Amino acid sequence: MSKPLLYLVNGNSNSMLTARLAALASARVGVEMKIESATVVESPFQILTRSDVARSAVHILDHIEARFSEADRQKPSAIILACFGEPGLGAVRDTVDVPVFGLLESSARAASQLGAFSILTPGDPWPPQLQDLLRVYQLSGHCREIAVYSDAALSSDMNHARAAIEHDCNRLAARHDVTSVILGGALAAGLASNIEPPSGVAVIDGFLATVDACLRELSLTPAEV
């Protein structure tokens, strides 16, 4: 019997990011699953505005419909939409008959199990969009703040970025009584384990929390914790 196949779909046209996310997912699932990754090259390189989200959602849906029509290839057992704003999530769920996971929903549900949380996200257009989604998921009551990363946190120098994200986490934790801070945005994937969290506050990797949710849905165990 074939191993379950996780279909990891990067909803923007950044193929380097897709490769990094696929490597992180592969390390997380270990021998439990196979990973197939895809970059939606027709989408914007960076998704920020509601217009970007709408355009990306159409391309994501077309891409996934095409992949699921390929009868000569193994059918995915689950899909992760690797964009924190989850473009097209509802439409994809209505189209395919396998579990489909979004980064915001999965990480916010994990964080809500611990108590109140705050979120860091890249780009000023995102907080109101994420608030809208949290209301749909009935999780807005758990969220104390959605803040934008400082410019330094988005540095291509990973050491510089890590230090800045750590500062951002401490800033959020000082403003609110929360039990966790979610690192949103695919660019922050894989950094949470290198962040020294504020006392009593967990730092949740939005991407890896989603991979873990997928594994739980399929009754599998993460290889890397």
C-alpha positions in Angstrom: 0.0 0.0 0.0 1.3 3.5 -0.9 2.1 5.9 1.9 -0.3 8.8 2.3 0.6 11.8 0.1 0.5 15.3 1.4 0.0 17.9 -1.4 1.6 21.1 -0.4 0.4 24.0 -2.5 2.2 27.4 -2.3 -0.4 29.9 -3.4 2.1 32.5 -4.6 4.7 32.2 -7.4 7.8 32.0 -5.2 9.3 28.7 -6.0 12.2 29.1 -3.6 9.7 29.4 -0.8 7.9 26.3 -2.0 11.2 24.3 -1.8 11.9 25.5 1.8 8.4 24.7 2.9 8.6 21.2 1.3 11.8 20.6 3.1 10.3 21.6 6.5 7.3 19.5 5.9 9.3 16.5 4.9 11.4 16.7 8.0 8.2 16.9 10.1 6.4 14.0 8.6 9.5 11.8 8.3 8.7 8.3 6.9 5.0 8.6 7.7 4.0 10.5 4.5 5.2 11.5 1.0 5.3 15.1 0.1 4.4 16.6 -3.2 4.8 20.3 -3.5 3.5 22.7 -6.1 4.0 26.4 -6.9 1.0 28.3 -8.4 3.1 30.2 -10.9 0.1 32.2 -12.2 -0.5 33.8 -8.8 1.2 37.0 -7.5 4.7 36.6 -6.2 3.6 38.2 -2.9 0.0 38.0 -1.6 -1.0 41.1 0.5 -4.2 42.8 -0.6 -7.7 41.4 -0.9 -7.3 41.7 -4.7 -4.2 39.5 -4.4 -6.1 37.0 -2.4 -9.0 36.9 -4.9 -6.6 36.4 -7.9 -4.6 33.7 -6.1 -7.7 31.8 -5.0 -8.9 31.4 -8.6 -5.5 30.1 -9.7 -5.2 27.8 -6.7 -8.6 26.3 -7.4 -7.7 25.7 -11.1 -4.4 24.2 -10.2 -5.8 21.8 -7.6 -8.7 20.7 -9.9 -6.2 20.0 -12.7 -4.0 17.9 -10.3 -7.0 15.9 -9.0 -8.1 15.1 -12.6 -4.8 13.2 -13.3 -6.0 9.7 -12.9 -2.5 8.2 -13.6 -1.0 9.8 -10.5 -1.4 9.0 -6.8 -4.3 10.9 -5.4 -3.3 13.2 -2.5 -4.5 12.2 1.0 -4.6 15.8 2.2 -3.8 19.3 1.0 -2.1 22.2 2.8 -2.6 25.7 1.3 0.7 27.3 2.3 -0.5 30.9 2.5 -1.4 32.3 5.9 -4.4 34.2 4.4 -5.8 30.9 3.0 -6.9 32.1 -0.5 -9.5 29.8 -1.9 -9.7 27.5 1.1 -13.5 27.1 1.2 -13.7 26.6 -2.6 -11.1 23.9 -2.5 -12.8 22.1 0.3 -16.0 22.2 -1.7 -14.2 20.7 -4.7 -12.1 17.8 -3.4 -12.9 14.9 -1.1 -9.8 15.0 1.1 -8.9 17.1 4.1 -7.7 20.6 3.2 -5.8 22.7 5.8 -5.1 26.4 6.0 -2.3 27.9 8.0 -4.4 30.5 9.9 -7.2 28.2 10.9 -5.0 25.3 11.9 -2.5 27.3 14.0 -5.3 29.4 15.6 -7.2 26.3 16.6 -4.0 24.9 18.1 -3.3 28.1 20.0 -6.9 28.4 21.3 -6.4 25.1 23.1 -3.8 26.8 25.2 -5.9 30.0 25.9 -5.7 33.5 24.5 -3.2 34.2 21.7 -1.8 37.0 19.5 -0.6 36.8 15.9 2.3 38.2 14.0 1.8 38.6 10.3 3.8 40.3 7.4 2.2 43.3 5.8 -0.3 46.1 6.9 -3.1 44.8 4.7 -3.3 41.5 6.6 -4.7 42.1 10.1 -8.2 43.1 9.0 -8.4 40.2 6.6 -7.2 37.7 9.3 -9.7 39.1 11.7 -12.5 38.4 9.2 -11.3 34.8 8.9 -11.1 34.3 12.7 -14.7 35.5 13.0 -15.7 32.8 10.4 -13.9 30.2 12.4 -15.4 31.5 15.7 -12.0 32.1 17.1 -11.8 35.9 17.3 -12.7 35.8 21.0 -9.4 34.1 21.7 -7.2 36.5 19.7 -6.0 39.6 21.6 -4.1 41.3 18.7 -2.9 40.8 15.2 0.3 42.8 14.7 2.6 43.3 11.8 6.2 42.1 12.0 8.8 44.8 12.3 10.8 45.4 9.1 13.9 43.7 10.6 11.9 40.5 11.2 11.6 40.1 7.4 15.3 40.3 6.8 16.9 37.7 4.5 19.6 37.3 7.1 18.0 34.5 9.3 20.0 35.5 12.4 18.9 39.1 12.1 15.3 38.0 11.4 15.2 35.6 14.4 16.4 38.3 16.8 13.8 40.7 15.5 11.0 38.2 15.7 12.0 37.4 19.2 11.7 41.1 20.0 8.3 41.3 18.3 7.0 38.3 20.4 8.2 39.9 23.6 6.5 43.2 22.6 3.2 41.4 22.0 3.4 39.3 25.2 4.0 42.5 27.2 0.9 44.1 25.8 -1.5 41.3 26.4 -2.1 38.3 28.8 -1.7 35.5 26.2 -0.5 32.0 26.4 0.9 31.9 22.8 2.0 34.0 19.9 1.5 32.6 16.4 4.2 33.3 13.8 2.1 33.9 10.7 3.3 34.0 7.1 5.1 31.3 5.2 8.3 33.2 5.3 8.5 32.7 9.1 8.1 28.9 8.8 10.8 27.0 10.7 11.9 29.9 12.9 9.8 29.3 16.0 12.1 26.7 17.4 14.9 29.2 17.5 12.9 31.9 19.3 13.4 32.3 23.1 9.8 32.8 24.1 8.6 35.2 26.8 8.0 33.5 30.2 4.9 31.4 30.1 4.2 32.1 26.4 4.5 29.5 23.6 5.7 30.5 20.2 3.7 28.6 17.5 5.0 28.1 14.0 1.9 28.7 11.8 3.2 26.4 9.1 4.4 23.4 11.2 1.3 23.6 13.4 -0.7 23.0 10.2 1.5 20.0 9.2 0.9 18.6 12.7 -2.9 19.1 12.3 -2.7 17.2 9.0 -0.8 14.4 10.6 -3.4 14.2 13.5 -6.3 14.1 11.0 -4.6 11.1 9.3 -3.7 9.5 12.6 0.0 9.8 12.0 2.8 11.1 14.3 5.3 13.9 13.6 8.9 12.8 13.2 10.3 16.1 14.4 9.0 17.9 17.5 
